[in-house]
Amino acid sequence: MFSVRGGRAKNPALLIFPVYPDPKQAARSSCGGEAVQEAVEGRAERLVTGRLKAMGWTEKELAARRKGDPAKVKLAAELRAGTTMPLAWIAERLAMGSRGYLTWLLYRQGNNL
């Protein structure tokens, strides 16, 4: 019979998760999360700049418009659907206030209130 001591099975065949001798080794075996996040952020930035150009807005106009501007809400909804960027990033990038307010705006738009 095999025993479990200190959370580790003595029989390697019973191990469910790999045991790394060095904790840093587990981090090195990841798929490069930082690179993926940078690629997603780049895609989101391209989407924002493309939509601003299509609307004829500048960055200055984006900041000057109301937080709940319907065009901003529509752009935020596109970003939310097309990327994995967090609501806090979207709210900050589009100058829409807090992520909670953006959540409420997206909810209101989705329910056509």
DSSP file (Angstrom, degrees, kcal/mol; ACC not computed):
  #  RESIDUE AA STRUCTURE BP1 BP2  ACC     N-H-->O    O-->H-N    N-H-->O    O-->H-N    TCO  KAPPA ALPHA  PHI   PSI    X-CA   Y-CA   Z-CA
    1    1 A M              0   0    0      0, 0.0     2,-0.3     0, 0.0     0, 0.0   0.000 360.0 360.0 360.0 141.1    0.0    0.0    0.0
    2    2 A F        -     0   0    0      9,-0.0     2,-0.3     7,-0.0     7,-0.0  -0.737 360.0-148.0 -99.7 146.4    1.2    3.5   -0.8
    3    3 A S        -     0   0    0     -2,-0.3     7,-1.8     2,-0.0     2,-0.5  -0.778   7.5-137.2-113.3 158.6    1.0    6.4    1.5
    4    4 A V  E     +A    9   0A   0     -2,-0.3     2,-0.4     5,-0.2     5,-0.2  -0.967  27.3 174.5-112.8 121.9    0.5   10.1    1.0
    5    5 A R  E >   +A    8   0A   0      3,-1.7     3,-1.2    -2,-0.5    -2,-0.0  -0.993  66.5   0.2-131.4 128.1    2.7   12.3    3.2
    6    6 A G  T 3  S-     0   0    0     -2,-0.4    -1,-0.1     1,-0.2     3,-0.1   0.777 127.8 -61.2  68.5  25.4    2.9   16.0    2.9
    7    7 A G  T 3  S+     0   0    0      1,-0.2     2,-0.4    -3,-0.0    -1,-0.2   0.512 115.1 105.2  82.4   3.4    0.4   16.1    0.1
    8    8 A R  E <   -A    5   0A   0     -3,-1.2    -3,-1.7     7,-0.0     2,-0.2  -0.968  67.2-130.1-123.2 132.5    2.5   14.0   -2.3
    9    9 A A  E     -A    4   0A   0     -2,-0.4    -5,-0.2    -5,-0.2     6,-0.1  -0.551   8.7-143.9 -76.0 140.5    2.0   10.4   -3.2
   10   10 A K  S    S+     0   0    0     -7,-1.8    -1,-0.1    -2,-0.2    -6,-0.1   0.757  88.0  74.0 -76.0 -23.1    5.0    8.2   -2.8
   11   11 A N  S >  S-     0   0    0     -8,-0.2     3,-2.0     1,-0.1     4,-0.3  -0.828  73.9-153.8 -91.5 114.0    3.9    6.2   -5.9
   12   12 A P  G >  S+     0   0    0      0, 0.0     3,-1.2     0, 0.0    -1,-0.1   0.759  91.3  67.1 -60.3 -24.2    4.6    8.4   -9.0
   13   13 A A  G 3  S+     0   0    0      1,-0.2    -3,-0.0    -3,-0.1    -2,-0.0   0.735  96.7  55.5 -67.6 -20.8    1.9    6.6  -10.9
   14   14 A L  G <  S+     0   0    0     -3,-2.0     2,-0.3    -5,-0.0    -1,-0.2   0.522  80.0 113.3 -89.0  -5.2   -0.7    8.1   -8.6
   15   15 A L    <   -     0   0    0     -3,-1.2    -7,-0.0    -4,-0.3     4,-0.0  -0.505  41.9-175.6 -71.4 129.4    0.4   11.7   -9.3
   16   16 A I  S    S+     0   0    0     -2,-0.3    -1,-0.2     1,-0.1    -3,-0.0   0.853  71.5  41.0 -89.6 -42.1   -2.3   13.7  -11.0
   17   17 A F  S    S-     0   0    0      1,-0.0    -1,-0.1     0, 0.0     2,-0.1  -0.815  95.1-103.1-108.0 146.7   -0.3   16.9  -11.5
   18   18 A P        -     0   0    0      0, 0.0     2,-0.6     0, 0.0    -2,-0.1  -0.410  29.7-138.8 -67.0 144.6    3.4   17.0  -12.5
   19   19 A V        -     0   0    0     -2,-0.1     3,-0.1    -4,-0.0    -4,-0.0  -0.929  14.3-157.1-106.6 119.3    5.8   17.8   -9.7
   20   20 A Y        -     0   0    0     -2,-0.6     6,-0.1     1,-0.1     4,-0.0  -0.811  13.1-146.6 -97.1 133.8    8.5   20.2  -10.7
   21   21 A P  S    S+     0   0    0      0, 0.0    -1,-0.1     0, 0.0     3,-0.1   0.844  91.8  42.8 -67.0 -30.7   11.7   20.2   -8.6
   22   22 A D  S >> S-     0   0    0      1,-0.1     3,-1.4    -3,-0.1     4,-0.8  -0.968  75.5-145.3-117.6 124.7   12.1   24.0   -9.1
   23   23 A P  H 3> S+     0   0    0      0, 0.0     4,-0.9     0, 0.0     3,-0.4   0.804 101.2  60.0 -59.0 -28.3    9.0   26.3   -8.8
   24   24 A K  H 3> S+     0   0    0      1,-0.2     4,-1.8     2,-0.2     5,-0.1   0.764  93.0  66.5 -70.8 -23.6   10.5   28.5  -11.6
   25   25 A Q  H <> S+     0   0    0     -3,-1.4     4,-1.3     1,-0.2    -1,-0.2   0.884  96.2  54.7 -64.5 -38.1   10.4   25.5  -14.0
   26   26 A A  H  < S+     0   0    0     -4,-0.8     3,-0.2    -3,-0.4    -1,-0.2   0.893 108.0  49.3 -62.9 -39.5    6.6   25.5  -13.9
   27   27 A A  H >< S+     0   0    0     -4,-0.9     3,-1.3     1,-0.2    -1,-0.2   0.867 107.8  54.4 -67.8 -36.1    6.6   29.2  -15.0
   28   28 A R  H 3< S+     0   0    0     -4,-1.8    -1,-0.2     1,-0.3    -2,-0.2   0.769 100.6  60.9 -69.3 -24.5    9.0   28.5  -17.8
   29   29 A S  T 3< S+     0   0    0     -4,-1.3    -1,-0.3    -3,-0.2    -2,-0.2   0.412  82.7 109.5 -85.2   4.6    6.8   25.8  -19.2
   30   30 A S  S <  S-     0   0    0     -3,-1.3    -3,-0.0    -4,-0.1     0, 0.0  -0.188  82.9-108.3 -74.4 173.7    3.9   28.2  -19.8
   31   31 A C        -     0   0    0      1,-0.0    -1,-0.1     3,-0.0     5,-0.1   0.168  62.4 -88.4 -91.9  18.6    2.8   29.3  -23.2
   32   32 A G     >  -     0   0    0      3,-0.1     4,-1.8     2,-0.1     3,-0.4   0.976  50.9-175.8  78.0  58.0    4.1   32.9  -23.0
   33   33 A G  H  > S+     0   0    0      1,-0.2     4,-2.5     2,-0.2     5,-0.2   0.813  79.2  57.3 -58.7 -34.8    1.1   34.6  -21.5
   34   34 A E  H  > S+     0   0    0      2,-0.2     4,-2.3     1,-0.2    -1,-0.2   0.913 106.6  48.7 -64.7 -41.8    2.7   38.1  -21.7
   35   35 A A  H  > S+     0   0    0     -3,-0.4     4,-2.0     2,-0.2    -2,-0.2   0.896 111.9  49.2 -65.2 -39.9    3.2   37.8  -25.4
   36   36 A V  H  X S+     0   0    0     -4,-1.8     4,-2.3     2,-0.2    -2,-0.2   0.923 110.8  49.9 -64.5 -44.2   -0.4   36.7  -25.9
   37   37 A Q  H  X S+     0   0    0     -4,-2.5     4,-2.5     1,-0.2    -2,-0.2   0.893 109.9  51.0 -62.7 -40.3   -1.7   39.6  -23.8
   38   38 A E  H  X S+     0   0    0     -4,-2.3     4,-2.3     2,-0.2    -1,-0.2   0.888 110.0  50.1 -64.4 -38.5    0.4   42.1  -25.8
   39   39 A A  H  X S+     0   0    0     -4,-2.0     4,-2.1     2,-0.2    -2,-0.2   0.904 111.8  47.6 -65.9 -41.3   -0.9   40.7  -29.0
   40   40 A V  H  X S+     0   0    0     -4,-2.3     4,-2.3     2,-0.2    -2,-0.2   0.909 112.3  49.4 -65.9 -42.0   -4.5   41.0  -27.8
   41   41 A E  H  X S+     0   0    0     -4,-2.5     4,-2.5     1,-0.2    -2,-0.2   0.890 110.0  51.8 -65.0 -38.6   -3.9   44.5  -26.6
   42   42 A G  H  X S+     0   0    0     -4,-2.3     4,-2.3     2,-0.2    -1,-0.2   0.903 109.6  49.5 -62.8 -41.4   -2.4   45.4  -30.0
   43   43 A R  H  X S+     0   0    0     -4,-2.1     4,-2.1     2,-0.2    -2,-0.2   0.904 111.2  49.4 -63.8 -41.4   -5.4   44.0  -31.7
   44   44 A A  H  X S+     0   0    0     -4,-2.3     4,-2.3     2,-0.2    -2,-0.2   0.904 110.2  50.7 -65.0 -41.2   -7.7   46.0  -29.4
   45   45 A E  H  X S+     0   0    0     -4,-2.5     4,-2.8     1,-0.2     5,-0.2   0.912 109.8  50.2 -62.3 -42.6   -5.7   49.2  -30.1
   46   46 A R  H  X S+     0   0    0     -4,-2.3     4,-2.3     1,-0.2    -1,-0.2   0.887 110.0  51.2 -63.3 -38.1   -5.9   48.7  -33.8
   47   47 A L  H  X S+     0   0    0     -4,-2.1     4,-2.2     2,-0.2    -2,-0.2   0.920 112.0  46.6 -63.8 -43.9   -9.7   48.2  -33.5
   48   48 A V  H  X S+     0   0    0     -4,-2.3     4,-2.6     2,-0.2     5,-0.2   0.951 114.4  45.7 -64.2 -49.5  -10.0   51.5  -31.5
   49   49 A T  H  X S+     0   0    0     -4,-2.8     4,-2.2     1,-0.2    -1,-0.2   0.884 112.9  51.1 -64.8 -36.9   -7.9   53.5  -33.9
   50   50 A G  H  X S+     0   0    0     -4,-2.3     4,-2.2    -5,-0.2    -1,-0.2   0.919 112.3  45.6 -64.0 -43.8   -9.6   52.1  -36.9
   51   51 A R  H  X S+     0   0    0     -4,-2.2     4,-2.1     2,-0.2    -2,-0.2   0.883 111.5  52.5 -68.3 -38.1  -13.1   52.9  -35.6
   52   52 A L  H  X>S+     0   0    0     -4,-2.6     5,-2.5     1,-0.2     4,-0.9   0.924 110.9  47.7 -62.5 -42.4  -12.0   56.4  -34.5
   53   53 A K  H  <5S+     0   0    0     -4,-2.2     3,-0.5     1,-0.2    -2,-0.2   0.906 110.9  51.3 -63.9 -41.1  -10.7   57.0  -38.0
   54   54 A A  H  <5S+     0   0    0     -4,-2.2    -1,-0.2     1,-0.2    -2,-0.2   0.851 113.3  44.9 -64.8 -34.6  -13.9   55.7  -39.5
   55   55 A M  H  <5S-     0   0    0     -4,-2.1    -1,-0.2    -5,-0.1    -2,-0.2   0.594 112.9-120.4 -83.5 -11.1  -16.0   58.0  -37.3
   56   56 A G  T  <5 +     0   0    0     -4,-0.9     2,-0.3    -3,-0.5    -3,-0.2   0.753  65.3 140.5  77.4  24.6  -13.7   60.9  -38.0
   57   57 A W      < -     0   0    0     -5,-2.5    -1,-0.3    -6,-0.2     2,-0.2  -0.668  40.8-147.9 -99.1 153.4  -12.7   61.4  -34.4
   58   58 A T     >  -     0   0    0     -2,-0.3     4,-2.2    -3,-0.1     5,-0.1  -0.652  35.1-103.1-106.0 171.9   -9.4   62.2  -32.9
   59   59 A E  H  > S+     0   0    0     -2,-0.2     4,-2.0     1,-0.2     5,-0.2   0.870 124.3  54.5 -61.5 -35.7   -8.1   61.1  -29.5
   60   60 A K  H  > S+     0   0    0      1,-0.2     4,-1.7     2,-0.2    -1,-0.2   0.905 108.3  47.4 -66.1 -41.4   -8.8   64.6  -28.2
   61   61 A E  H  > S+     0   0    0      2,-0.2     4,-1.7     1,-0.2    -1,-0.2   0.880 108.0  56.5 -66.1 -37.7  -12.5   64.3  -29.4
   62   62 A L  H  < S+     0   0    0     -4,-2.2    -2,-0.2     1,-0.2    -1,-0.2   0.925 110.3  44.2 -58.7 -45.0  -12.8   60.9  -27.8
   63   63 A A  H  < S+     0   0    0     -4,-2.0    -1,-0.2     1,-0.2    -2,-0.2   0.825 112.6  53.0 -69.7 -30.7  -11.8   62.3  -24.4
   64   64 A A  H  < S+     0   0    0     -4,-1.7    -1,-0.2    -5,-0.2    -2,-0.2   0.740  91.4  90.9 -79.3 -22.9  -14.0   65.3  -24.8
   65   65 A R  S  < S-     0   0    0     -4,-1.7    -3,-0.0    -3,-0.2     4,-0.0  -0.286  92.0 -83.0 -73.0 159.9  -17.2   63.4  -25.6
   66   66 A R    >   -     0   0    0      1,-0.1     3,-1.4     2,-0.1     6,-0.1  -0.190  33.8-120.6 -60.1 152.3  -19.6   62.3  -22.9
   67   67 A K  T 3  S+     0   0    0      1,-0.3    -1,-0.1    -3,-0.1    -2,-0.1   0.864 114.1  43.8 -62.2 -35.8  -18.8   59.1  -21.0
   68   68 A G  T 3  S+     0   0    0      4,-0.1    -1,-0.3     5,-0.0    -2,-0.1   0.136  78.2 150.2 -98.8  20.8  -22.1   57.5  -22.1
   69   69 A D    <>  -     0   0    0     -3,-1.4     4,-2.4     1,-0.1     3,-0.4  -0.288  51.6-129.6 -53.4 131.3  -22.0   58.7  -25.8
   70   70 A P  H  > S+     0   0    0      0, 0.0     4,-2.3     0, 0.0     5,-0.2   0.845 107.9  52.7 -56.7 -35.7  -23.8   56.1  -27.9
   71   71 A A  H  > S+     0   0    0      2,-0.2     4,-2.1     1,-0.2     5,-0.1   0.884 109.7  49.0 -67.6 -36.9  -20.9   55.8  -30.3
   72   72 A K  H  > S+     0   0    0     -3,-0.4     4,-2.6     2,-0.2    -1,-0.2   0.906 110.9  50.2 -66.2 -41.4  -18.5   55.1  -27.4
   73   73 A V  H  X S+     0   0    0     -4,-2.4     4,-2.3     2,-0.2    -2,-0.2   0.903 110.4  49.8 -64.6 -40.4  -20.9   52.5  -26.0
   74   74 A K  H  X S+     0   0    0     -4,-2.3     4,-2.0    -5,-0.2    -1,-0.2   0.916 111.9  47.8 -64.0 -42.5  -21.1   50.8  -29.4
   75   75 A L  H  X S+     0   0    0     -4,-2.1     4,-2.5     2,-0.2    -2,-0.2   0.894 110.7  51.8 -64.5 -40.1  -17.3   50.8  -29.7
   76   76 A A  H  X S+     0   0    0     -4,-2.6     4,-2.5     1,-0.2    -2,-0.2   0.892 108.6  51.2 -63.1 -39.5  -17.0   49.4  -26.2
   77   77 A A  H  X S+     0   0    0     -4,-2.3     4,-2.2     2,-0.2    -1,-0.2   0.894 109.9  49.8 -65.0 -39.4  -19.5   46.6  -27.1
   78   78 A E  H  X S+     0   0    0     -4,-2.0     4,-2.6     2,-0.2    -2,-0.2   0.914 111.8  48.1 -64.3 -42.6  -17.4   45.8  -30.2
   79   79 A L  H  X S+     0   0    0     -4,-2.5     4,-1.8     1,-0.2     6,-0.4   0.912 111.8  49.9 -62.7 -42.1  -14.2   45.6  -28.1
   80   80 A R  H  < S+     0   0    0     -4,-2.5    -2,-0.2     1,-0.2    -1,-0.2   0.889 117.0  40.5 -64.6 -39.6  -15.9   43.5  -25.5
   81   81 A A  H  < S+     0   0    0     -4,-2.2    -1,-0.2     1,-0.2    -2,-0.2   0.826 121.5  41.0 -78.6 -31.8  -17.2   41.0  -28.2
   82   82 A G  H  < S+     0   0    0     -4,-2.6     2,-0.3    -5,-0.2    -2,-0.2   0.570 118.0  31.6 -98.0  -9.7  -14.1   41.0  -30.3
   83   83 A T     <  -     0   0    0     -4,-1.8   -42,-0.1    -5,-0.2   -43,-0.0  -0.831  68.5-125.0-137.5 175.3  -11.3   40.9  -27.7
   84   84 A T        +     0   0    0     -2,-0.3    -4,-0.1   -47,-0.1   -43,-0.1   0.080  60.2 138.5-108.9  22.2  -10.5   39.6  -24.3
   85   85 A M        -     0   0    0     -6,-0.4    -2,-0.1   -45,-0.1    -3,-0.0  -0.428  58.6-108.3 -68.2 141.0   -9.5   43.0  -22.9
   86   86 A P     >  -     0   0    0      0, 0.0     4,-2.1     0, 0.0     3,-0.4  -0.288  21.8-115.8 -68.8 155.3  -10.9   43.7  -19.4
   87   87 A L  H  > S+     0   0    0      1,-0.2     4,-3.0     2,-0.2     5,-0.2   0.849 115.1  59.3 -59.3 -35.6  -13.7   46.2  -18.9
   88   88 A A  H  > S+     0   0    0      1,-0.2     4,-2.1     2,-0.2    -1,-0.2   0.902 106.8  47.0 -61.9 -40.5  -11.3   48.4  -16.8
   89   89 A W  H  > S+     0   0    0     -3,-0.4     4,-2.9     2,-0.2     5,-0.2   0.929 113.4  47.9 -65.6 -45.6   -9.0   48.7  -19.8
   90   90 A I  H  X S+     0   0    0     -4,-2.1     4,-2.3     1,-0.2    -2,-0.2   0.928 112.2  49.3 -61.6 -46.1  -11.8   49.5  -22.2
   91   91 A A  H  <>S+     0   0    0     -4,-3.0     5,-2.9     1,-0.2     6,-0.4   0.904 115.3  43.7 -61.3 -42.0  -13.3   52.1  -19.9
   92   92 A E  H ><5S+     0   0    0     -4,-2.1     3,-0.9    -5,-0.2    -2,-0.2   0.923 113.7  50.1 -69.5 -43.7   -9.9   53.8  -19.4
   93   93 A R  H 3<5S+     0   0    0     -4,-2.9    -2,-0.2     1,-0.2    -1,-0.2   0.860 117.8  38.9 -64.6 -36.5   -9.0   53.6  -23.1
   94   94 A L  T 3<5S-     0   0    0     -4,-2.3    -1,-0.2    -5,-0.2    -2,-0.2   0.349 109.3-120.7 -96.5   6.2  -12.3   55.1  -24.3
   95   95 A A  T < 5 +     0   0    0     -3,-0.9    -3,-0.2    -4,-0.3    -4,-0.1   0.955  65.1 141.8  53.4  56.5  -12.5   57.6  -21.4
   96   96 A M      < -     0   0    0     -5,-2.9     2,-0.3     1,-0.4    -4,-0.2   0.179  57.6-117.1-113.6  15.6  -15.8   56.2  -20.1
   97   97 A G        -     0   0    0     -6,-0.4    -1,-0.4    -5,-0.1    -2,-0.1  -0.625  68.4  -1.0  88.1-144.6  -15.3   56.4  -16.4
   98   98 A S     >  -     0   0    0     -2,-0.3     4,-2.0     1,-0.1     5,-0.1  -0.323  66.2-115.5 -82.3 164.3  -15.3   53.3  -14.2
   99   99 A R  H  > S+     0   0    0      1,-0.2     4,-2.4     2,-0.2     5,-0.1   0.818 116.2  58.7 -68.0 -28.7  -15.7   49.8  -15.3
  100  100 A G  H  > S+     0   0    0      2,-0.2     4,-2.0     1,-0.2    -1,-0.2   0.914 106.2  46.6 -65.4 -42.1  -18.9   49.6  -13.3
  101  101 A Y  H  > S+     0   0    0      2,-0.2     4,-2.4     1,-0.2    -2,-0.2   0.902 112.1  51.1 -65.8 -40.4  -20.4   52.4  -15.2
  102  102 A L  H  X S+     0   0    0     -4,-2.0     4,-2.6     2,-0.2     5,-0.2   0.904 107.8  53.2 -62.9 -40.6  -19.3   50.8  -18.5
  103  103 A T  H  X S+     0   0    0     -4,-2.4     4,-2.3     1,-0.2    -1,-0.2   0.920 109.8  47.9 -58.6 -44.4  -20.9   47.6  -17.4
  104  104 A W  H  X S+     0   0    0     -4,-2.0     4,-2.8     2,-0.2    -2,-0.2   0.906 111.0  50.9 -64.2 -42.1  -24.2   49.4  -16.7
  105  105 A L  H  X S+     0   0    0     -4,-2.4     4,-2.5     2,-0.2    -2,-0.2   0.914 111.8  46.7 -62.2 -43.2  -24.0   51.1  -20.1
  106  106 A L  H  X S+     0   0    0     -4,-2.6     4,-2.4     2,-0.2    -1,-0.2   0.887 112.7  50.1 -66.5 -38.4  -23.4   47.8  -21.9
  107  107 A Y  H  X S+     0   0    0     -4,-2.3     4,-1.8    -5,-0.2    -2,-0.2   0.934 111.8  48.2 -63.0 -46.0  -26.2   46.2  -20.0
  108  108 A R  H  <>S+     0   0    0     -4,-2.8     5,-2.2     1,-0.2     4,-0.3   0.893 112.8  48.0 -63.2 -40.6  -28.6   49.1  -20.9
  109  109 A Q  H ><5S+     0   0    0     -4,-2.5     3,-0.9     1,-0.2    -1,-0.2   0.900 110.0  52.4 -66.6 -40.5  -27.6   48.9  -24.5
  110  110 A G  H 3<5S+     0   0    0     -4,-2.4    -1,-0.2     1,-0.2    -2,-0.2   0.817 114.7  41.5 -65.4 -31.0  -28.1   45.1  -24.6
  111  111 A N  T 3<5S-     0   0    0     -4,-1.8    -1,-0.2    -5,-0.2    -2,-0.2   0.378 107.0-126.8 -96.7   4.1  -31.6   45.4  -23.2
  112  112 A N  T < 5       0   0    0     -3,-0.9    -3,-0.2    -4,-0.3    -4,-0.1   0.887 360.0 360.0  52.9  45.1  -32.4   48.4  -25.3
  113  113 A L      <       0   0    0     -5,-2.2    -4,-0.1    -6,-0.1    -1,-0.1   0.442 360.0 360.0 -84.9 360.0  -33.5   50.5  -22.3
